[in-house]
Amino acid sequence: MVLETLNPLHYNITSLVPDTMPMATVPILILMCFLLLIWNHEETSSIPGPGYCMGIGPLISHWRFLWMGVGNACNYYNKTYGEFVRVWISGEETFIISK
């Protein structure tokens, strides 16, 4: 009799979870989205260049410099953003100044 009460297959798992569980998940999901929005927020820079976007911008910028080479990547960013551009190379913020 003791083994039957301790057997987890004896109980219905849905009876263990209260009915209010779906109601509690909505505020938690809203809070998580709000925290993600705050974490992703960045102050806009007055210097043009690719955005940060949770670290994806620096990865793309660094990849472009590795793939195209320094000269071609600088020409690409100058055509796209102008003669003064902020990019990331190896995780470091780098400024490209050219005319």
Stockholm file with secondary structure:
# STOCKHOLM 1.0

chainA/1-99         MVLETLNPLHYNITSLVPDTMPMATVPILILMCFLLLIWNHEETSSIPGPGYCMGIGPLISHWRFLWMGVGNACNYYNKTYGEFVRVWISGEETFIISK
#=GR chainA/1-99 SS CHHHHHCGGGSCHHHHSCTTHHHHHHHHHHHHHHHHHHHHCCCCCSSCSCCCTTTHHHHHHHHHHHHHCHHHHHHHHHHHHCSEEEEEETTEEEEEECC
#=GC SS_cons        CHHHHHCGGGSCHHHHSCTTHHHHHHHHHHHHHHHHHHHHCCCCCSSCSCCCTTTHHHHHHHHHHHHHCHHHHHHHHHHHHCSEEEEEETTEEEEEECC
//
